[in-house]
């Protein structure tokens, strides 16, 4: 309307409740870009060293190798993206992208997906009420020790703890959908004879007359035997 002489500048700024300076800034932006809104690339503040493609490149590297250090990522940026940046810049950009440092979960490289699929096929023939799981755990004087603590910055967190094993106990239990239905505790290690005795007089007596599949995570299950009404297998 101003360019066509319909309204004067005074009438426009009075109607829009803006200053004369703002009016001329918007008019200059219109002549420069053809729009009255200044478009940005979505990132506020000063220009970033790393752009969206660079951050996406870092995310793909972290997804493939989550245990790489910042200096290794820095070297890859310089080699493959021709970008020279400080490692703190990489850290800040990863934080903005939602990437954090956490304890690494390790998965066995020897894991066989075909065997895992065969295990799923085999266990699918049983109902949840027919499944039982055996496992063994041991405890000594050092078991209750905690690995993390707090102290002031620049000082070590120190606490006296027991380094001698002391008395050791081994516990084995049978877990079903109804909860823990059978268990035993022995002093020392769970030997082959003790494990077979536990199976025969406590586990088999409970499962007698039922078609039950018991899976054990213990290496002692390698010496197990199968009864007509009891299918004992091992899963690792």
N, C-alpha and C positions, 0 to 999 in steps of 0.2 A: 504493500500500500504506500510506503514511503517512496519507492522508486517510481510508482505511477502517479504520484502527487495527490493521492486520495486523502492521506493523513499526514500531518506534520510530525516532526520528531517529538515535539512537546506533547502532542495528543497521544502518541504511541507510548511514551514512557509513563504518562499519567494513567493510561489504561492498564498497562502491564505492571505498574508499580516497580519499575527498575530505574537504575540511574542512567544518565546520558552516556557515561563511560561504558557500562555494560551493553548498551544498545549498539555502540560503534564497534565493540569487540565482537558481538554476535554478527553484525553486518560484515565485518572483515572476514570472519570465519565462513560466512555464506559465500562470499566472493572467492575465497581460496579453495574450499572443499566442496561447496554445493550443499552443505548441511549446516544446521545450527547447533549440532552436538559434536563435541570433540571426541572422536573414537580412539580408543587405545587398544593395546594387545591383551588387555585383561590383567596386567601386572602393574600395580601401583608403585610409586616411588621412583628411585633412580633406575636407569637402564640396567638390566641383569646381564651378567656374563654368560650364564647358562640359560638357554631358551627352552621351549617346550620339547623340541626334538632331542636336545641334549639330556634333559631330565628323563625322557622316555628311554633313551639309550642306557642311562644308569639304572633305571628300574629293570630293564631287561637283563642287564648284567647281574644285578642282585638276585633276581629270580633264579638265574642259572647257577650263580656262585654266591650264596648268602654270607659266606665267611670271609670274603675278601676285605682287606684293610683299605682305609681311605687313600693311602699312598699308591696302592695298586690301581684303584679307580682313577686317581689323578694321572697315572702313567698311561692308562688306556685312553683317557680324554685327549692327552697330548698327542698320542700316536694315531688314533683313529678319527678324532674329531678336530684336531689341530687347535685345541683350546688350552690355554695356559691359565690355570686358576689355583688358588690356595686350597689346601685340603679342608680348611674350616668353611670355605665357600661351598664345597661339595656337601659337607655335613649339614649346613643350614638349608640348602636346597632339598636335601633328602628329608629333613624334618618337615619342611613345608609341604612336601609331597606325601606325607603320612608314613614315612619309613622310620622305624625306630630300632634300637639295638635291644636284643633279647637273648635269652638262653637258647642255644642251638639244639634243635631236636634232631638226633641222628637216626637214620634208617639204614639197616644193614644193606650193603651193596650186593651181598650174596642172596638176597631174597628172590625167590623164584615165583614169578607171577602165575606160571602154569600150575605149580604145586598148590599155591593159594587157591586158585580156581577149583582144583580137584578137591581140596579140603571143603570148600563151600558146597560143592556138589554132593560130597559124601555126608556132610552133617545135615543137609536139607531133608534127609529121609526121616529124621527124628523130630518129634514135637518138643517144645520147650520143657515140658514136664519130664521128658526122658533124658535130658542132658544133665550131666554132673561134671564138675571141674575140680581136679585135684591140684594143689600147689603146696610148696614147702617154703617156710621162712625160718630164719635163724636170728637169735638175739644174744648179745653178750654185753659186757659193761660199757662198750664203746658205741652201742647202737643209738643211744639217746643224745649223743653229742650233736650240736648244731654247727653248721658250716659258715653261717653269716652272723655278723654282729655290728655294733655301732660304736663309734668313738669320734673325738674331735678331729677336724681336718689336720692332716700332717702327722697324725699319730696312728699307731697300729691298735687294732682291737684285740686284746689279749685276755684269755681266760684259761685257767687251769683245767685240764681234762684228764681222763683216764686213758693211758696208753697200753695198759695190760689187758689182754682179752678177758681174763677172769672166767667165771662160769658161763658156759654156752648152752643154750637151749634151742632145740629144733622143733617146730610145730608143723603139722600137716593137717589139712582140712578138706572136706568135700563140700563144695558149694553148689546148690541147685537153685531152682526158681523159688523155692520155699525158704531159702536162706542157708546158713551153715548147719548141716544136719549131722555131721560126724567130724571129729577132730581128735588129735592125739598130740601130746607134748612129751619129748624125751630129752634127757640131758646129754649133751654132746651132739654128734652128727647122727642123722637118720640113715642107718645102714640098710643094706639090701634085705637082711632077715627081718629087721624091725618093720620095714615098709611092707613086705609081703604079709607079715603077721597082722598089720593094721588093715590091709586089704581083705584078708580072709575072714577075720573075726569081727570087723566093725563095718567095713564098706559092703562086702558081699552079703553079710547078714541083713543089711538094710535093703539092698537091691534085689534080693532073692525073690523070684517070682515076677519080676518086672523086666521088660526089655529096655535096658538103660545103657546109654553110651557115655563113658567117662573119659574125659580128655585131661591129660596131665601135662603140666609144664615142667615137671621134674625129670631129671635124667634117670631117676630110679625107675621110671615107667618103662624103660627098655627091658627090664627084667620081668615085666608083668606077664601074666598068663590070662587067657580068655576062657570064660565059662559059657555054657550054652545060653544063659540068660544075661550075660554081662559082656559087653564089648568094650574093651579097654584099649585106647589108642593114645598116641602122643602127638602133641602139636607144639611146635617151637616158633 
